[in-house]
Amino acid sequence: MAATVDKWVMTLKAVAEPASTLLCFPYAGGSPETFRAWCGGIADDVEVLCVILPGRGRRLREPRYERWQPLVEDVFEALSPHLNRRHAFYGHSFGGRLAYELARLASAEYPGMTRRLFVSGCRSPDMPQRRPYMYQMTESDFRGAVGKMGGTPAELFEHERLLRLLLPTVRSEIRLAEIWNHRHAAAVDVPITALYSPDDPIESQQTMRGWRRFTKRHCELLEVPGGHFFVDSHPEYVTEIVNTRLGSFNGDDRSFGSGSGGSPEDQRD
Amino acid sequence: MSEKENPMVPEALLAWVVDECRKLGLRVSGGEDDFFEAGGTSLTAVKLIDRAERDFGDDSLPPDELFTESRIAEIVASIQRNSKRAGAVAD
């Protein structure tokens, strides 16, 4: 896997002539490996790309974004080479918020090309954020809260030097998630698949059912097992849902909802 | 690969880094590969740093260098530079 020039986008699954491209957005402080682990389970003709933000991986030393607008604008520009063909967005938690913002811009600029928005473990834009804000916590409280969330390997907490290097990005992305209050007037012209886990202490059916108000199209709310980090712990459930939804890329959007991989709660306004 | 060999020989060090990365499950074949593109994470970074320190001494692979200069050849250069500076030759 030779180094590539594009610092914004990591190709996790290359396809010569993809039927569609799945653009993935990890959770706060997350890594592309979440989505790489899916690749074996994703349909052959679907290309999988992951967005790499400043502050992560080899972009560790680059200045992080403090505000949503420049972040969204810059990611949109970086993704533009991939948006003029059929694509879908998948984002988890913080990444879900970002994926929604990108789906808004992409569907307006490239009509018909944004086939679906997947949001998982991510409250709808009209839900107030959880309190107390993690980003305002003292360092030790913040570490405790991150540890309690799960998702961070225990070994990392034994490496003080590494934690000092990595946690500022986690805090910065959690801050962006916590200050997010975008209630765009217009709903997106993209069907939404929203995934939640009943075992997730952070998000739930209640915090996610509002997504139906943010699309002009169909919205489905699906349940998967596994807690807040089900994208890591239960990839097979997620990839099956993704595959069946992307399978309708070449048809219309009526063909899903058969309940594959989850229990659909169809919601139409 | 044994730590008894001179770790300062770049070829031997390159082989060491490639070998350790593979043991960590990364798809690495040579110096041009990138640690993160090959599947590296914070956790595999911790493990690689631990193994470098075990074989080449404390601070032989500083985390901030691994994260920002993440090509395999750059990791080799970092270990070379820092194990020299620390004056640490394994065992």
Interface residues (C-beta under 8 A of the other chain):
Chain A: M1 A2 A3 T4 M10 S31 P32 E33 R36 G57 R58 L60 R61 P153 E155 L156 H159 R161 L162 L165 L166
Chain B: R27 V28 E32 D33 D34 F35 F36 E37 A38 G39 G40 T41 S42 L43 A45 V46 K47 I49 P63 D64 F67 T68 E69 S70 R71
